[in-house]
Every structure is written in C-alpha cells, then in structure tokens.
Amino acid sequence: MKKSILNIGLFLAAISFTACTTDSDNNDENFDLVQLQADVEEITTTATSGSWTITKFVDSGKNETSDFAGYGFSFNADGSLVADNGSTTISGSWSISIDDDTSDDDSDSSGESSQDHDCDSCTTEQLTDVLTACSDWFVEKLERNTNNLEENYTGYLFNFMADGSLIVTSGMDSFAGTWSASGSGNNIQVVLTVTDLGDFEDTWTLHEIELYQGESNVDLRINGEDRLRFRNNCTLGDFGSGNSSGEIDFNIFFAAPEDFAELTDDWNIISYSANKIELIDVSGGDGETDLLTFEK
C-alpha cells in the first residue's frame, strides 16, 4: 500500500475543515479543492448505494476475478466494508481521500516548488510501459532557460519504442532519435537524443507520471529549471465511460483472508457511474498495473 488508509470519519471531518489562506493563494486552486470535495461526496453517495460485485480484478497481470465470484460488497457509510456470499461474511474497511499528489506544483513556474518530486515509487519499467503503450505523444510543456518553447512544436508527435528508438513526426517531416531510462524513484534519468531537435536532447529527470481516464502525462525536469511534459489522450487499462477524477483515492482494506487482502490498496479512481466504479493502481515495486472494477 502506497499511503496510509484514512478512516472515513476522519476524512469527512477533514473535508469540512476550512483552511486559512493567504492573499497569494490561487483562486483556481481553491476551486479545484472545492470541486474535488464535491466529487468525493458524489462518489461516496454512489458507493454506498446498494451492493456491488467485482467484475474485474487483475493483479500484476494475473486475472483473479474468479476469487470473488458470488460475493456482494457493501460500502457502508460508517466506513465498514462487508463482503458476503450467503454463507461467508468478510469484513474490512474503506474510505475515499483526496490524493496527496494534488499538492504538486502544476504551474509554469520553475522555482523551488517545481523541484518537488512525485516519483518516490517510480520505476524504469513503469515509465517504459507507459511511454510504449501509448502512441503519438505531444509536447504539452517545454521550458528551456526560462523560455517557453512548446508552441514551436505544435503538431509534433513522439513515438517511444521498446527497443529504445524514438521517432518524431511533424506533417511530412520525420526525425529519428533514441531514448533510455535508468535509475529508480526520484532519480530516474531519461536521456533523449533527437536529430535536428536540440531543444529535447539532454538528460532529464523523471518528475511525475499521471494516468487518468483519457489522459496520460509524463513530466521531466532538469535541476528544477527546465521542464518537458509529454501528454497523450490515451487511457492505460480497460476503462469505460463515466465521470473521471484522477486525483481521488478509493481506499480498501482487508486484513484477511489472503485473496481479499490483495484488494488492500489506495486505488486511483479512473471512472465512476451509478453502476460501475473502475480503479487502477501502478505498483511502485515492479511497475505492474492492477485493475479493479465493481459493478451492480
């Protein structure tokens, strides 16, 4: 489990607390928090309305959905989570929390806050899986020596190959290059070489990987000053339609038995609707992607 699981009572108390702000606080950030809190309430209402079944559980590439056949899951308002198949009852707990990563600097500034890392558990395998699973990455942000250069590369598409080759296209033009990654956690170094595209050629440090419904992002930095952010409109995993909230965690805890304990995690909510909740977790240990889907 990446973070500690919060008791739902503590969480509901936390979101009712109004924090003190300074004159320099950004109104957009305040709005984002208000929206996230509204999303939390909506997801909580959705989860506590009726019984759910697990229709997909993929653990490190292995489909283990059948382990929960016949079980109905009840997410109760008091934070208890009960699984029952008519003869066996298994108790756990659950909560919904705003992801700690929402405090990450997402502005265009390159001050001290931009040196904060969100890749404590990142691996080169995870980065490789993300970059090679999606095609046609584009440049969402490129800052070199305080100059914003992303507009110079509108229409450029980057394709990262598993063999380390990199192909960049822009209309009829094509640029060949290479890429590689080494290290772990907050010290993963990504080396880019692209013929005739000197703005990209350098050794970058992986800052963050973000996976949402219909959006994937890879953020690279150099000494907290230069920034390169690739974006892709692809979704990693088998996710359907519904409301998306990538900055909210759906926390599940079962102490036993072993197969239920494997559900214990602070899952990222990818999509939710009245009849389906789809969750994802990317393991910090081996970069494997776990999928969990509840349906009515």
C-alpha positions as CSV (number, residue, x, y, z in Angstrom):
1,M,0.0,0.0,0.0
2,K,1.5,3.4,-1.0
3,K,-0.1,5.6,1.6
4,S,-1.9,5.0,4.9
5,I,-5.6,4.4,4.6
6,L,-7.8,7.1,6.2
7,N,-10.8,6.3,8.3
8,I,-13.9,7.7,6.5
9,G,-15.0,9.5,9.6
10,L,-11.7,11.3,9.9
11,F,-11.8,12.1,6.2
12,L,-15.3,13.5,6.3
13,A,-14.3,15.7,9.2
14,A,-11.2,16.8,7.3
15,I,-13.1,18.0,4.2
16,S,-15.5,20.0,6.4
17,F,-12.5,22.0,7.8
18,T,-11.8,25.3,6.1
19,A,-8.1,26.0,5.9
20,C,-6.6,29.5,6.4
21,T,-5.4,31.1,3.2
22,T,-3.1,34.0,2.3
23,D,-3.7,36.7,-0.2
24,S,-1.3,35.0,-2.6
25,D,-3.4,31.8,-2.8
26,N,-4.7,31.0,-6.3
27,N,-8.5,31.1,-6.7
28,D,-8.2,28.3,-9.2
29,E,-6.6,26.1,-6.7
30,N,-9.4,26.8,-4.2
31,F,-11.9,26.0,-6.9
32,D,-10.1,22.7,-7.7
33,L,-10.3,21.7,-4.0
34,V,-14.0,22.6,-3.8
35,Q,-14.6,20.5,-6.9
36,L,-12.6,17.6,-5.5
37,Q,-14.6,17.7,-2.3
38,A,-17.8,17.7,-4.3
39,D,-16.5,14.7,-6.3
40,V,-15.7,12.9,-3.0
41,E,-19.3,13.4,-1.8
42,E,-20.7,12.2,-5.1
43,I,-18.5,9.1,-5.2
44,T,-19.3,8.3,-1.6
45,T,-23.0,8.5,-2.3
46,T,-22.6,6.3,-5.4
47,A,-20.5,3.7,-3.5
48,T,-22.9,3.4,-0.5
49,S,-26.0,2.9,-2.7
50,G,-26.5,-0.8,-2.8
51,S,-24.4,-3.9,-3.2
52,W,-21.6,-4.3,-5.7
53,T,-19.8,-7.3,-7.3
54,I,-16.2,-7.5,-8.6
55,T,-16.3,-8.0,-12.4
56,K,-12.6,-7.5,-12.9
57,F,-9.5,-7.9,-10.7
58,V,-6.2,-8.1,-12.5
59,D,-3.3,-8.3,-10.0
60,S,0.2,-7.9,-11.5
61,G,-1.0,-9.1,-14.9
62,K,-2.9,-12.1,-13.5
63,N,-6.7,-12.2,-13.7
64,E,-8.0,-13.2,-10.3
65,T,-11.6,-12.1,-10.7
66,S,-12.9,-15.6,-10.0
67,D,-11.7,-15.4,-6.4
68,F,-14.6,-13.2,-5.6
69,A,-17.4,-15.0,-7.5
70,G,-20.7,-14.9,-5.6
71,Y,-19.7,-12.1,-3.2
72,G,-21.6,-8.9,-2.8
73,F,-19.7,-5.9,-1.5
74,S,-21.4,-3.3,0.7
75,F,-19.6,0.0,1.2
76,N,-21.2,1.3,4.4
77,A,-21.4,4.9,5.5
78,D,-19.6,4.2,8.8
79,G,-16.5,3.1,6.8
80,S,-17.0,-0.6,7.1
81,L,-16.8,-2.8,4.0
82,V,-18.7,-6.1,4.1
83,A,-18.3,-8.9,1.5
84,D,-21.0,-11.7,1.7
85,N,-21.7,-14.7,-0.4
86,G,-24.7,-16.0,1.6
87,S,-22.6,-18.3,3.8
88,T,-19.4,-16.4,4.5
89,T,-19.1,-12.8,5.6
90,I,-15.7,-11.0,5.4
91,S,-15.3,-7.6,7.0
92,G,-12.9,-4.8,6.1
93,S,-12.9,-1.0,5.8
94,W,-13.0,1.6,3.1
95,S,-12.6,5.4,2.6
96,I,-12.2,8.0,-0.1
97,S,-9.5,10.6,0.1
98,I,-8.1,13.4,-1.9
99,D,-4.8,12.2,-3.4
100,D,-1.7,13.6,-1.7
101,D,-0.2,14.3,-5.1
102,T,-2.8,17.2,-5.6
103,S,-0.4,19.4,-3.8
104,D,2.2,19.0,-6.6
105,D,3.1,22.2,-8.4
106,D,1.4,22.2,-11.8
107,S,2.1,25.8,-12.7
108,D,4.6,27.0,-15.3
109,S,6.9,28.5,-12.7
110,S,10.3,27.0,-12.2
111,G,11.0,28.0,-8.6
112,E,11.7,25.8,-5.6
113,S,8.3,24.2,-5.6
114,S,8.9,22.8,-9.1
115,Q,11.7,20.7,-7.7
116,D,9.4,18.7,-5.5
117,H,9.1,15.1,-6.9
118,D,6.2,12.8,-7.1
119,C,8.0,9.7,-8.2
120,D,9.0,8.2,-4.9
121,S,8.0,4.7,-6.2
122,C,8.5,5.1,-9.9
123,T,10.5,2.5,-11.9
124,T,12.1,2.5,-15.3
125,E,9.8,-0.5,-16.1
126,Q,6.7,1.6,-15.3
127,L,8.0,4.5,-17.4
128,T,8.7,2.2,-20.3
129,D,5.3,0.6,-20.1
130,V,3.6,4.0,-20.1
131,L,5.6,5.5,-23.0
132,T,5.4,2.5,-25.2
133,A,1.8,1.6,-24.6
134,C,0.6,5.0,-26.0
135,S,1.4,6.3,-29.5
136,D,1.6,9.9,-30.7
137,W,2.7,11.8,-27.6
138,F,2.7,15.5,-28.0
139,V,4.5,18.3,-26.1
140,E,2.3,20.0,-23.6
141,K,5.1,21.9,-21.9
142,L,8.7,22.7,-22.9
143,E,10.7,25.3,-20.9
144,R,14.4,25.8,-21.6
145,N,16.4,28.6,-19.9
146,T,13.2,30.3,-18.8
147,N,11.9,30.3,-22.4
148,N,8.6,28.7,-23.2
149,L,9.0,26.7,-26.4
150,E,6.0,24.4,-26.6
151,E,4.3,26.4,-29.3
152,N,7.3,25.8,-31.6
153,Y,6.4,22.1,-31.6
154,T,2.7,22.2,-32.2
155,G,1.8,19.2,-34.3
156,Y,5.0,17.2,-33.4
157,L,4.2,13.6,-32.4
158,F,6.6,11.5,-30.4
159,N,6.6,7.7,-30.5
160,F,8.8,5.8,-28.0
161,M,9.7,2.2,-29.0
162,A,10.5,-0.6,-26.6
163,D,13.9,-1.1,-28.3
164,G,15.0,2.4,-27.3
165,S,14.3,4.1,-30.6
166,L,12.3,7.3,-30.9
167,I,10.5,8.6,-33.9
168,V,9.2,12.2,-34.1
169,T,6.9,13.3,-37.0
170,S,5.5,16.6,-38.0
171,G,3.5,16.6,-41.1
172,M,5.7,15.1,-43.8
173,D,8.9,15.6,-41.7
174,S,10.4,12.7,-39.7
175,F,13.2,12.8,-37.1
176,A,14.9,9.7,-35.8
177,G,16.3,9.5,-32.3
178,T,16.8,7.3,-29.2
179,W,15.7,7.3,-25.6
180,S,16.8,5.4,-22.5
181,A,16.0,5.4,-18.8
182,S,18.0,4.4,-15.8
183,G,17.8,4.7,-12.0
184,S,14.8,4.5,-9.7
185,G,12.3,6.6,-7.7
186,N,13.1,10.3,-7.8
187,N,16.4,9.6,-9.6
188,I,15.3,8.1,-12.9
189,Q,17.4,9.7,-15.6
190,V,15.9,9.9,-19.1
191,V,18.3,10.5,-22.0
192,L,16.8,11.9,-25.2
193,T,18.6,12.3,-28.4
194,V,16.7,13.5,-31.5
195,T,18.4,14.5,-34.7
196,D,17.8,18.2,-35.5
197,L,15.7,18.7,-32.4
198,G,18.3,20.1,-30.0
199,D,15.7,21.5,-27.6
200,F,14.9,17.9,-26.5
201,E,18.4,16.5,-26.4
202,D,19.5,16.2,-22.8
203,T,19.5,14.1,-19.7
204,W,16.2,14.7,-17.9
205,T,15.0,13.6,-14.5
206,L,11.6,11.9,-14.3
207,H,9.4,14.1,-12.1
208,E,5.9,12.5,-12.4
209,I,3.7,10.0,-14.2
210,E,0.0,10.7,-14.2
211,L,-2.6,8.3,-15.6
212,Y,-6.2,9.4,-15.9
213,Q,-9.3,8.5,-17.9
214,G,-8.5,9.6,-21.4
215,E,-5.2,11.2,-20.5
216,S,-1.6,10.2,-19.7
217,N,1.2,12.5,-18.7
218,V,5.0,12.2,-18.3
219,D,6.8,15.1,-16.7
220,L,10.5,15.6,-16.9
221,R,12.8,18.2,-15.3
222,I,16.4,19.4,-15.3
223,N,17.6,20.9,-12.0
224,G,14.1,22.2,-11.2
225,E,14.6,24.8,-14.0
226,D,13.9,23.2,-17.4
227,R,10.7,21.3,-17.9
228,L,9.4,18.9,-20.6
229,R,5.9,17.5,-20.3
230,F,4.6,14.9,-22.7
231,R,0.8,14.3,-22.9
232,N,-1.3,11.7,-24.6
233,N,-5.0,11.3,-24.9
234,C,-4.9,7.6,-24.3
235,T,-6.1,5.5,-21.3
236,L,-4.0,2.7,-19.9
237,G,-6.3,-0.1,-18.9
238,D,-9.8,-1.2,-19.8
239,F,-11.9,1.7,-18.7
240,G,-15.4,2.6,-19.9
241,S,-17.2,5.9,-19.9
242,G,-18.2,7.8,-16.8
243,N,-17.1,10.7,-14.6
244,S,-13.3,10.9,-14.1
245,S,-11.4,12.0,-11.1
246,G,-7.8,11.1,-11.2
247,E,-6.9,13.0,-8.0
248,I,-9.0,11.0,-5.7
249,D,-8.1,7.7,-4.0
250,F,-10.5,4.9,-3.2
251,N,-9.0,3.2,-0.2
252,I,-9.8,-0.5,0.6
253,F,-8.5,-2.6,3.5
254,F,-9.0,-6.3,4.2
255,A,-6.7,-7.9,6.8
256,A,-7.7,-11.5,5.7
257,P,-8.1,-13.9,4.0
258,E,-5.2,-13.7,1.6
259,D,-7.2,-13.2,-1.6
260,F,-9.2,-10.4,-0.1
261,A,-6.1,-8.8,1.4
262,E,-4.8,-8.4,-2.1
263,L,-7.6,-5.9,-2.6
264,T,-6.0,-3.7,0.1
265,D,-4.6,-0.5,-1.5
266,D,-5.2,3.2,-2.1
267,W,-6.7,2.8,-5.6
268,N,-6.9,5.6,-8.0
269,I,-10.4,6.3,-9.3
270,I,-10.4,6.3,-13.1
271,S,-14.1,6.4,-13.8
272,Y,-17.3,6.0,-11.9
273,S,-21.0,6.0,-12.7
274,A,-24.2,4.8,-11.0
275,N,-23.5,1.2,-11.9
276,K,-19.7,0.9,-12.3
277,I,-16.6,2.0,-10.4
278,E,-13.2,1.4,-12.2
279,L,-10.0,1.6,-10.3
280,I,-6.3,1.4,-11.1
281,D,-3.0,1.0,-9.2
282,V,0.5,1.1,-10.6
283,S,2.8,-0.8,-8.3
284,G,5.9,1.0,-7.1
285,G,7.8,-2.2,-6.8
286,D,7.7,-3.7,-10.3
287,G,5.6,-1.1,-12.3
288,E,2.8,-3.6,-12.8
289,T,-0.7,-2.2,-13.4
290,D,-3.5,-3.6,-11.2
291,L,-7.1,-3.2,-12.3
292,L,-10.3,-3.4,-10.1
293,T,-13.8,-3.0,-11.3
294,F,-17.0,-3.0,-9.2
295,E,-20.4,-3.2,-10.9
296,K,-24.1,-3.5,-9.9
